[in-house]
Amino acid sequence: MQEAATRTIEMRHQSVVTGRKPRADALRNRDRVLEAAKAVFSAGGPDASLEAVAKRAGVGIGTLYRHFPTREALFEAVYRREVEQLTELAEQLKGEAEPVEALRRWLRSNVEFVATKKGMIAALALAAHGMSELYAFSADRLTKAIGGLLDRAIAAGDIRSDIGPEDVLRALVGMCYMNDQPGWQKSVLRLLDVFVDGLRVRHSGVRHTPGVPRRPSSRARS
């Protein structure tokens, strides 16, 4: 992971050392590799490899290694990029969709994120236990992102108030890791719809479960 961070710093601050900014084509190649890695590894299977990523990105394997000299470097770059995109999506959905639909769409996007992570760990033979710092980074960002969506849906009276962001993320992870059979994503997307529908408040009945304390908003917790 340290190598990935070092490589990124070298690219972004090349102007300090050489007086030149990173070439535009080099930055485009890097972005293409990251996008290709997401597509290849989220699909998984025996064809998921670094060579397949380079081919899909339209670059040589040497170019891939210049940007990401280790498997861990590529994993971290893709992982952080996905987390940032999910954080941005949460903010975007707050202004574009109804509260429950925003929550549903964000959770569905997370399934692809988990698929990419699972595919990369398997294909690149990475040791997941050595990534605690990266996982802590993602947990913090994703918890805050979904917390905002939950607060919005609760304030609208659309979902029950005794559910927290950690609860939802745990449920999501459990669904995604319950099996590794081909086509698992389709099954998880169906379960997510059932899960979100189960969180809905039945407006003809009680909006809060008796005897269960209300969840403090993410603003109150921060």
N, C-alpha and C positions, 0 to 999 in steps of 0.2 A: 504494500500500500504506500509505503514511503517513497518507493521508486516512482509510482504514478504521480504523487504530488510534486516530486522534484521535477519530473518531466514537464508537467503542466506549467510550473513556475518558469522553467527554462524557456518554454515557447512564448509565454505571455510577456516575459520581460527581456526578450532577446534584444530589444532596442537599447536597453541600458548597457548591454555588453558590447554589441556590435554597431550600435547607432542605426539599426534598421528594424522595422517592424516585421513580424512573421509574414511571409508571402501570402497573398490572398488565396492562391491555389492550394497552399499547404493547409490553411485553415478550412478550406472547402473539403479537402481530402479527409481531414480529421472528422468533420461533421458527417461526411458520407460513410465513413467507417463506423461511427457510433450508430447511425441510423440502420446500417446494414446488420450490425451486431444485434440490435434489438429485434429485427425481423427474423434473422436466422436462428437465434437462440430461443426466442419465444415459441417458434414452431417446434424446436427440439428434434429428436430423432437422430439416427446414425449419421446423417449428412451435416449435422451442425458442427462446424469446425472453423478454425481461423482461416483456412484456405477458402471456405465457402463465404466467409464474411468479406474477405478481400475481393473475391470474384463478384459478389453482389454489389460491392461498393465501386467496382470498376477501377481498382488499384492493384498494384503488385503486392505480393506478400511482404516484400522489403519495405514498402511504404507503410504498411500496417505496423511493422515492428519499429520503424523509426518514430512513429507517434506513440506506440504502446509497446515498449521493449519487453514487457512481461505479461503473462496471462492475467496476473493480479491487477496490473495497471489498466488493462482494457476493462476488466470487470468493474473496478472502482469508477472509471470514467462513465461507463454506461449506467451504472447504478445511481450515481449522483445526478446525472442528467435526467433520469426517469423521475427521481424524487422531486427535482426542481420543477419538472413539467407537471407533476401531480399537484404540487403546491400552487402553481399558477392556474391550473384548471379549476381548483376549488374556488379561487377568487373570481375567476371568470364566470363560473356557474351561478354565483350569488346574484349576478345581475342579469342572467339570461334564462333561468329556469325556475319553475315553482319549487318550493323548498324540498318536497319529497322527491321530485324528479331530479333535482340537483344532486341530492344525496345518492340516489340510485345510479345516476350516470357516473359519479365520481368513483363509487365502489366498483362498478363494472370496468372502469379504466384500470383499477388496481389489479384486476385479474391478469391483464396483459403484463403488468409490471412483475408480478409474482412468477408468471410463466417465463419471462426473460431471465429472472434471477435463477430459477430452478434449472433452466436449460444451460445457462453459462456454468453453473457449479458442476453440473453433470458432464458437460462436454469438455470443459477445461480442467477437470479433476482438481477443483479447488477445495481447500479445507475451510469450511464455513466457520469453524470455531476460531479462526484467526482474524475474523472481521468484526470483532465486537465494537470497535470505535465507529466503523462505518454503519453498522446496524443501529447504534445509539443515535447517530446523526439522523438517520431516516425515521426512526421511531418518534423523535421529537418533532420533526417537520410534519410528518403525516398525522400525528395526534392533534397538532394545532390546526391543520387544514380541515380535518373532519370535524373537529370541535366547533369550528365556525359554522359549518353546514348543519350540524346537529342543533346548535343554539337557534339558528334561523328557523328550522322546522318546528322546534319546540315552541318558540315564541309565536309562531303562526297557529299553534294548536293542532298541528297535523300529526305529530308523533308523540308517543308516551314520554314523560319527562324523567323517568327513572333509569334511562340508558345513558352511558357515557362513551366518549370516543374510544377509550381503551377496550370497552366491551365489544364495540363494533369491529375494531381491528382484530381482536382475538377471534371473533366469529369468522371474519373474512379469512384469516390465516388458517384456521381449522378447516374451512371448506376447501381451500386451495391445496392443502397438504394431506387430505384424507385419502387420496389415491394418486397414482402416477400412470394410470391407464391412458392410452391414446384417446384424445377427445375430452379430457377431463375439464377443459375450460368451458365447454358447452354445458356440462352438468353443473358446474359452479355458477355460471350465469343464471341458470334456472333457479338454483337454490337461493341466490342473492335476491331474486325477485320475490320469492316466498318470504325470505327473511325481512326485507324492507316492508312488504305488505303487512307482515306481522307486527311491525312497529307502529303502524298507523293507529290513530285514535278513532274510535267509532263515535262519531259526533252525536249519535242518538243515546249514547251511554255515558259512563263516567270517564273523564279524561285522565284521571290519575289512579293508579293502583292503590287501593286502601292499604295502609300499614307499611307502605314502601316509601322511604324518604325521597323527596325530589332531588334530582342531580343538580348541583350548583353549576351555573354557566361557566364556560371557559374563561370568561372575563373575571369572574369571582375567584377562580382558582389561580389565575396568573398574578 
